[in-house]
Amino acid sequence: MENKKGYIHSEILRNEKISENVYLMELKGDFIAEPGQFFMVRTWDIDPILSRPFSVCDIRDGNIVFLYLVVGKGTNILKNLKIGSFVDVLGPLGYGFRYKNIKKTAIVSGGIGIAPMLLLAKKLKEQGSSIDFYAGFREEDYFLEYLRQYVDNIYISSDSGKVGIKGNVLTIFNDNSYDAVFSCGPNIMLKNLAEITDKSKLQVSLESNMACGIGACLGCNINTISGGKRICVEGPVFYAKEVYYESKC
């Protein structure tokens, strides 16, 4: 059922904790989306004011899956919702990863930036791409069990050294002449990755606070090589050469 604001009322089939402050939510529906696109999610009327943008993690028989990190009031409300409860979602929104006809690929994620990578890995696998997956975490790793069947190799790092190699994900990344590199994570990580990778081959999914998700509020504007663009409409995925076109960016 669609409400007046264009949001779809969708039933929760799953909403479980899979790691510290990390939750996996599945919603019933007939959803279609591309890797890297997102939905605006809410279950409140007034407080908090803004919906929350969630990357599409997976689509399973029409149901949509979100992987989210609990960081504030909105996500704290969402984490406590039970199976059979409803949330309102708007999407799919934005432009996702350009992945077709690419053979040798690397996926680089930092923290909850792993969220949009399952659907991407599945699409790449379907077209016969080879995939090296580089995942960085703070302490514990999570969600990798869902990815293993779709990628060729997984390399892990953690800030504490508790899992994988000690250090951030760029410590383990090897730019081994990939046809394309796909990345999502903290913006500083993406910027630093762009410094050691061919920017024309690197696609980055940018994080941003979003008020509307449809470009009306201009709250997620960024400077690009071709002028101002809205992350929610022209992104969230950009080629690195568009956004990191000079060293001071």
Protein Blocks (a to p, Z undefined) as FASTA:
>chain_A
ZZfkopacdddfbdcdfbehiacdddddjddddehiacdddfbfklcfbdcddddfbdce
hiacdddddfbfmlmmmmmpcehiacddeddedjdddfehifbdcdddehjllmmmmmmm
mmmmmnopacddddddfklgehklmmmmmpmbdcdddfklmgcjeddfklmpccehiabd
cddddfklmmmmmmmccfklpccddddddfklnopnopmgccdfkbccdfklmmmbdcfk
lmmmbfkZZ
